Amino acid sequence: MKAFFGILSTAITIVVLATVSSANVQVNDPHQKQGSVLLEKNSINNFNTGGLSVAAVLQLKLSLRKIKDVIIQNTFFKPPVGFNAVYDEFDLPLPLEIPWQKQDPAVIDFGLPEFNIDPSTHNIKAASEAFADLDIEINSFRQLYEDTYSTDIANSNYACPIFFFRYNQQLKDSTHDYIEYEMKNGGPPLRIITNGKPVFVPLTQDQYLNFQIQYNKKNADDATYSYVHDSVTIAAIPEKKTILNADRELIHTWQQRMIKHRQRLNSLNTDEKKQAAYIVWGAAGNTSDIEELSVKDDSNAQELWTINPDYFSKKLPYTAVQIIVVKPEYQPQMASDFIKTRVMNIYSGIDYKSLKALIQN
């Protein structure tokens, strides 16, 4: 009998030790720790950046909450394991580079701070900064293009809407409740839930030449200001003549470009002005042709795209959700493989059919 109880005691001890050991492994593994879906504690509830009415703000918040409810049904948010999901929501100002947009853009963003072991306390805690996040935007196009020409367009006093190279957007999937694009320069893809209208259209030759004319004029004006300024401030230095000659040459260069683009625009008939703009890019040899209008068959030319000015339905209120863009993001050098994988899992596991149902037509 004593032998039996001794064997039983030993067996219980082994089971207890195994259970404790297993529990310790779980507790000490930050990627097994259960997290939570939390509101950003430093959120300032940043709405009304564009002077929206109280009713408009409430409608935007309601739309974002409906999106949040869809997102948190994701398997990897029930509950988050190995990270917290910290969300914030805010509206965006109307984009100057899309001058025709009046629909109110807004964002809900899920930051994913990963759990780690604190080296000083050896306790598991969430990182103070999220190196990966899931960005969901409504009525916003800003994630859909690279801002190569944003500064130049601003300097032209927004003479035309934003434009970008068509080849940068690589269509990956259009067979589901979303359109998925990858950017040619790498990074995570993004998914667009639309109202059925095309998001991108070609930039016209008329738009591009008007941009160039205003951009050239701004640079000629800036060069003229520098010439006048230098004429006064460098009166005593020996290099004055050289500097002023350089200023005059720069004024002449920009003025000649402006004249050239005006002449080109005036030479086009109505149909030609509406044709897609192709510009020389990466040409071998003659660098003076870079960014000048060309033709589709030119091997050195690239087509320019812009956002469809007829995308939004004008029959709907400005707060109506007409496009949703979902984009996973992470800092390549800072995010761990674990959190990179997890944000892509979340992105893939979203119920896009339910998001599609939130689009208004």
Buried (B, 14 or more C-beta within 10 A) or exposed (E): EEEEEEEEEEEEEEEEEEEEEEEEEEEEEBBEBEBEBBEBEEEEEEBBBBEBEEEBBEBBBEBBEBBBEBBBEBEBBEEBBBBBBBBBBBBBEBBBBBBEBEBBBBBBBBBBBBBBEEEEEEEBEBBEEBBBBBBBBBBBBBBBBEEEBBEBBEBBEBBBBBBBBBEBBEEEEEEEBBBBBBBEEEEBBBBBBBBEBEBBBBBBBBBBBBBBBBBBBBBBEBBBEBBEEBEEEBEEEEEBEEBBEBBEEBBEBBBEBBEBBBEBBEEBEEEEBEBBBBBBBEBEEEEEBEBBBBEEEBEBBBBBBBBBEEBBEEEBEBBBBBBBBBBBBBEEEEBBEBBBEBBBEBBEBBEBEBBBEBBEE
